[in-house]
Amino acid sequence: MIEFVQKVPILTTLLSAIFFVILYKHWVYKNKPSYLFWWTAGVLCYGLGTLTESIVGVFGWSEPVFKAWYVLGALLGGFPLAQGSVYLIFNKRTADIMMGVIVSVIVIASILVVMSPVDYSLVEPTRLTGHVLVWKKVRLITPIVNIYAFIFLVGGAAYSAFRYSKDSRFKSRFLGNVFIAVGGLLPGIGGSFTKFGYTEVLYVTELLGIILIYLGYRTMRNDKNVSLYEAQNQKTILV
C-alpha cells in the first residue's frame, strides 16, 4: 500500500501541469495581472514539488532532488498562491513590499538548504523528510513562510467565502472559495505529518489539495454573476 501511495505524486504532477496551462492561458487572456501571475507560478511550483516526489518514488532518494523538494515544497509550496491573493487584497505597493520581504526570506532559506550537509544515516531510500538536514535551524525558517501562506491563501479564501455567503446570488463563488480554502489547508496538514516521518500522508493531501483548488477555480470561472470585486470596485479574493 505504501509503495502505491509513493506513486501518487505522479498523478498530482500531471494534474498540476494541466492546471498550469489553464491558468497561464487565463493570465494571458486577462492581460497578465499580477494576481494571476502568482497563482500560475504557484501551481507551477506545486507541480515541480510533486515532480521531485515522483522522481524519488520511482528512482529513489538523491541529495539534489531532496533539496529541490525542500525548497519547492516547504518554502515555495503555498507562498506563490497566497501572494496572488495578496495582490487582490492590498494595493500594489503594499503587495510588492510584502512579496519582497517573503521572497528575501525564501532566498536566504534556500541558500542555507543547498549549503547544509546531509546526515545520510537518516536517509530513507523512498521517503523525503527534512530531518536529514544537518543544519536543523534552517527548518525554523519554514514556519514563517507557511504562516504567511496560510493567512493569505486559506484565510483569504475563507474570508471571501464568508462575504459571498451573505448573498444567494454568489453561491458558486462561496463554494469556490470554500474549495480553495480547504484545498490550501490540506497540504499544510499533510506537511505536518512529514515531521513525524509520515511523508505518504503529504502525498495524498497534495493530490486532494490541487483537485479542490482547481474545483474552486473552475466553479468561480463558470459563475456568470458579477463578482463582489466588480460590483463594488474593491479588493477581495476571487477569480
Protein Blocks (a to p, Z undefined) as FASTA:
>chain_A
ZZmmmmmmmmmmmmmmmmmmmmmmmmmmnoopaklmmmmmmmmmmmmmmmmmmmmmmnop
afklmmmmmmmmmmmmmmmmmmmmmmmmpcfklmmmmmmmmmmmmmmmmmmmmmpccdfk
lpcfkbccfklpmblmlmmmmmmmmmmmmmmmmmmmmmmmmmmmmpmklmmmmmmmmmmm
mmmmmmmmmmmmmmnopamlmmmmmmmmmmmmmmmmmmmmmpmbdcfklmnopacddZZ
